[in-house]
Every structure is written in C-alpha cells, then in structure tokens.
Amino acid sequence: MEIEYLKLIKIDHENNTVQEEPLNDEGNVRDYVMDIISQITDNAGERRYEFKEGELTMKTWIGDIVNDNDRDARAMSIASRLLQKEDAAQQRYHNITDIQKGILLIAYCKMTETEYKMVICKADYTEFIEETTGEKKNGLPTKKKIFKSYAANITVNARGFTFGDMVTFDVNAKQSKYWYDEFLDLKALHNNEENTEKAFSYLKSKILDEVRKKSKSDYLVLWNTTVAYMRSEGEFSMDHYADNILAVYQPEHQGLNMNELARKAKALPGQHDFDSRFEKVPSKIRAKMKNEIKLTDDIELVLKKNIPHLSSTIKPHEENDGTKYIMILSEDGYKYAENLANIERRQENEG
C-alpha cells in the first residue's frame, strides 16, 4: 500500500472550527496514521453503500481528490461539511454524546497498479495527541480509536476512474445516520428487508443445520435463541450474534466447536452478499420457535410463543447425587405441583 495523498484535520465543535494538523515524522504521527489506515483498508466494513442519485457534493469532492484537483481545498471542504452536519445532528438529537473534538483523516491509497482506496475517518483526538506525543497512558485497541470510517474501492485507468464497493464502520451500537446519509451522501446498497431475510436464511443453512447434524438438543436451543433475536426489534450485528450467542454457548455435544461456528458466521455476509449490520425487520422472519421439548418419554414442554431471555424462566438443576431436573419459573405450576404432592401425602396416610 502506498499513500498518495494524506490530510489530518482537527474538528473542533467547541470553537466551531476546522484546522489542519501538521503531518510530519516527529513522534509517532506516521505510525499512528498508518495503523488507522491499515485497520480501515483491511476491514470488510459493516454495510455497503452507493451514492444517492442527484447528490453530487461528496462524490464530486472525492473525485477531485482522485484526480488531484486542488486536493487541499477539497479536504478542508469535506472537514467543514462534517462540522456542519455534526452540529445539525447535535441540535436534532440532544442525547447524542459521541459528537466531540476529533481528528479527521483523509487518505487516498494505491493498492495495486489500477486499484485504489479512499479512506475518510474520524478518530479520537485525545488518543491522537497522546499517541503522537508519546504520552500514551491507557491503550485503546485501534478499532476503538476510530469513531466512524468510510472506505471506497476505486479503479483507475486511462479512461478515468470508477467507484467499486463502498463500506462504513461505526463504533456506536447503532450507526449514525448523519455520517453516511447527510455527510457522505450514501444510501444502503441492500435494504433492511433483504438483509433480514438473507441473514436468517444463511444462519439457518450454514450454521444451525450444521449443529442439528451433530446434536438435536443444542440445535433446539440455538434455533430458538436465533429466532428470538431475529424477531426482536433493533439492529442486527453479525459480530454480536457470533460473539454473544454462538461463541459463549456451552454445547451439550462435545464435538461442537462454537468458536469455529462463530468464525463461519462472521464470514457469511461477505460470502453471500448481505450486510453484517442493519436494522432488523421482524415481520420478514416467519419461522417459529421449536415449541415442543421432550422432557421424558411421557412429558413434553410446549412453548406457545417467543420468550425473551428464556434462560431466566427455565433453568437446569442437578442434585448432589447427579439426578438432573429443570426448574420453571411459574406460580401456577408451583401450585399445581404442590397440590399433587399434598394429594400423594394424603393417599399415603390413608393407605
């Protein structure tokens, strides 16, 4: 990778200014910048985008940087636009707390003879100062230094240039619309409905079906957990699903490698053309929880609907002698079992 153009600009909301940061080889500036650029260019991104029709501002400015057309002026225009859009977002959403002083990094990188990457990211300014002055106290992983980023694949030839895949990353739990929509003039390449259907379909066929071949009991738990997750409102994150549902699950079958399944899950979006992060559309998930759980040859437990945090309602219990039970949180069930016990005691006394 060769950096053809690079600019660092401080975004200062307190003073409503943008100011170019000197870029030199003193301290750790180069190492810091290369660390961030490498992180972004190596990252597959969370969601893919295309430029909105009729919106030419950012597309034109990025094109000017590619074409070496007054690059410094275009970079400052990009920084001023970000300051404006962040201020507007802060006014609309008073609960936003992540809009703060940051360092805007704009880099145009040559990857091969014809392939380039445009990188625009906002990183932690305090982290930048500590890193580059050698006053670093508590290290953050590189991914946490970056608040938001954008990377575009660009193909350059004799006829000009074309945009390829464009992806974003956002450290927030939910992606900030002002970043991709208002600042970058982007719209999602895949809509939420399509993403929801594809994510569930490939989790079922590539992950859950593999579990079912080895262990029906583990499959049942993971199926119900997955259905409950996909049918709930909010954002889907493949990283969250893989790390907090698959990787932490303790399987009954010893042949199940949950870390390997988590790794396979994280690769699915890139392999099957859907985004790794999007707003779920629960109505698109028509699958139901597997609601009949065999307890013994004579008893089945029936779940009538999706139950959030099911593990808080149904819990395992093992006696000292190794006898295994399940405990179900239920006042009605407790009364029923209590009545059965009373009836049996009376019958024993009468006998």
N, C-alpha and C positions, 0 to 999 in steps of 0.2 A: 504494500500500500504506500502510495506517495501523495502527500498533501500538496495540492496545487494552490489552494487559497485557504486562509485561516484568519478569522477575526474573533476577538473576545470583546464583549461589550457589557458593561455593568448596567443593570436595570434597577433604578433607584426610585421606588414609589414614594418614599418619604420626601424627597426633593423634586419629584416629578421630572427626572432627567434620565437620559441615556448617555453613557460616557465610555469611550473606547479604553480598554485596558491595554497597557503596553505588553507586547508579546516579545519576550527575549529569552535567552538561555540561562538567565540567572535563577538561582534557587532551583525549584522543581517544576517550573512552569511547563516546560516541554513534556516532562514525564506525566504530569497531571493531564495535560491536553491529550496526549497520545493514549493514555489509559482510558479516558472517556470516549474518544473516537473509536478505539478498538472495541470497547464494550458495546457501542451502538451498532457499528458495522457488522459485528458478529451476532447480534441479537436478531432473531427471526421476527421480532415485533409481536404485538398483541392483536392488531387489527389492520387490515389492508384498506386502502382508500384510493380514490381518484379525485381529480379536481372537479369542482362543481361547474356545471355548464353556465356560461355567462359571467363567471367570476374570474377575472384575469389578473388581479393585483399580484398575489403571491406567485402565481405561475409565471408572470412576466418578470418579476424581480429575480426569481430563482434562475430563469432563463438568461437574464443579463449577467448573473454571476458565472454561469456555464460558458457564456460567450465572451467573458472578460470585457463586459461593457460597463465601465465605471463601477467596479465591484465595491469599493469602499462606500460610495454613496448609497448603493443598494443595500448593503449590510446595515448601515445606520437607519435606513428607511424601515427595514424589517424590525430592528430593535424598537424604533419609535412606535411602530404599529403594535408590537406586543405590549408595550407600556400602556397604550391607549385601550387595547382590548381587555387587558387585565384590570385596569381601573374601572371600566364599564361593568365587568363581571363582578367586581367587588361591590359596586353600588347596587347591583341587582340581587346579589346573594350575600347578605351581611354575615352569614355564618361561614363564609369561606375563610379559611385561616392559612392556606398554603401560598397565597399570593404575597410575596415578600421580596426583599432585595435578593437578586440572583445574578449569576453571570450567564450571558447568552453566548453560546459558542456556535459559530457558523463555519463549516468546513466543506470544501469541495475536494474529494479524494479520488485519485486514479487507482483503480483496482487492477485493470489489465489494459491492453492497448486501446480497446474500444469501450470498456465498461468503467463507469464512474459512480460515485455515491455522493449525494448531497446530504449533509448532516446539519440539522438545526436542533439545538437542545438548550434547555435552561437548567442550570445546576446550582447547587448550594454555594452562595457567595462566601459565607463564613468558612466553609470547607475549603474553598478555593484559596482564600488568604492563608489559612493555616497550612495547607499542603505546600503552597508555593513559597512560603517564607520559612519553612522548616519548623514551624511552631505547632505542628500537629500533636494533639493530646490524645483523643479517643478516635480511633479509626473507624470510618464507616465503610461498608462494602461499596465498591464502585457503583453498583446499581442504585444504592440509596443516595449517592451524591446527586444523581440525576433526577430532577423533579419531573421533567417531561422531555420527550425527544421525538424527532421526525427523521426518517431516513428514506431517501428516494434512490432507486436504481436508475441510472441514466446511460443510454447508449449513444455514443458519438461516432459519427462517420463523416464522409465527405459531403453528404447531403444536409448535415445539420445534426440534431440530437432528438431523441425521443425519451419520454418517461416510461419506466417499467414499473415494477412493484413499489408502492409507497406504504410505509408502515409507521405506526406510532407506538410509544411506550409512555405510561403514566404511572408514577409511584403511588398515586391516590387509589383508594379502594374502588372508586368509581371514576372513569375517565372524564376529564373536564371538557365540556362541550366547547367552551370558548377557545380552547387550544386548537382543536382540529377543525372546527366548524367556522369560527369567526376569524381566528388569526391565520390559519393555513389555507382556508377556503376549500376544505376537503369534505367529501361525503363518503360514507362507507361503501365499499365495493359489494359486500354481501349484507343483505338486510337481516334484521334480528330473527324474523320467522325462518328464513333459510338456515341461518346459523343454528337455531334451536333444534330444528329437525335433523340436521346433519350431525351435530354433536351427539345427540342421543342415539341416533342410528349407529354411528361408528363406535360409541362406547359399548353399545349392546353387542355388536357383531365382533369387535376386535378385542374387547376386554372381558365383558361379562360372560359371553358364550364360552370363552376360554376357561373361566372359573367353573362354569357349570359342568364342563367335561371332567373336571377333577373332583369337585365337591358340591353337591346339591345344597347342603346346608349353608356353606359360605356364599354360594350363588344367591340364595334366598335373601340373606342379609344385605348383600351388596346391591342386589336388584332393587329392593325396597328403599334403601338409602339413596340410590341414584334417582329413582322415580320421584321420591320426595324432594330431592334437591332440584330436579329439573322442573317440577310442577310448582315450585315456590317462586314468588316474585323476586326481582332483583337481578343482579349481574351474575353472569356465568363467567367463571375463570377456570381454565383448564389447569393452571398451576395450583389453584386452591383445591380443585377436585382431586388432583393427583396426590398432593401433599397431605391434605387433611381428611380425605375419605379413603383413598387406596393405601397410601404408604403407612398410615397409622393403624390400619385394621389388623387385628390379630387373628389369622385364619385358624380354623379347626384342622384343616388338611395341611400337613407339614410340607407337602410338595408345592404349595403355592408361594411364589416369590413376589410379595407385594411391591417391593421396590422396583422390580423389573416391570411389573404391570404399570406402576406409576410412570416409569420412563416411557413405556409404549404409549400411554395415554397422552403424555405431553407432545409426542411426535405426531399424533393424529391430525391436528389442524393443518400442518404443512404437507402431510401426505395426501389429504383428502379434501383440500380446498375449502376450508372454513376457518373462521377466526377463533383465536384462543380466548378471546374476551369480548363479551357482548351482553346486551340486555335480554334476558330470557323472555320468551313468550309462552307461558304455561299452557295456554289453550292448544298449542301445537303438539303437546305430549298427550297422546290418547292412551298410552299404556297405563295399566293399573298395577297397584301393588299386588304381589302374590299373597293372597289373603288367607290361605289355608296352611297352617303349620302343624305338621304331625308331631304330637307330643308322645303318644303311645299308640299301640295298635287300636285302642278303643277311644282315644281322645284326640281331637283336633282343635287348635286355637284359630278362630276366624277373626281377621281384621276387616272391618267394614269400610274403612277409608284410610287415606294417608294420615299418618300420625307423626307430626314433627317431634324430633328428639325422642324417638321410640324407646331408646335405651334407658330413659328416665322412668318409663312406665313398666317395662318388662326387664327384669334383672335376673342374672344367674345366682344360684345359691348352692353351696356344697357343704354337707355335714362333715364332721371330723372323720367319720367312717368312710367317706368317699361317696356317699349317696348324693345324687345331683337332683336339684329341683329348679323350677323357675318361680320368681316372685312377680306378681302382677299388682300394680297399684290400683286398687278397686275397693271402695267401701261396700258396694253391693255384693261383690264377690266374697269379701271378708265375712259379711253377714250370712251369706249362703253357706260358706264352709263352716262357720261357727254353728249354724243350725244343724248341719249334717253331723258335726261332732257331738252335739247335745243329744240328737236322736240316737246315735250309736251308743252313747253312755247309758241312756235310759234303757235301751234294749238289753244291754249287758247286765244292768242292775236287775231288770225284771227276770232275766234268764237265770 
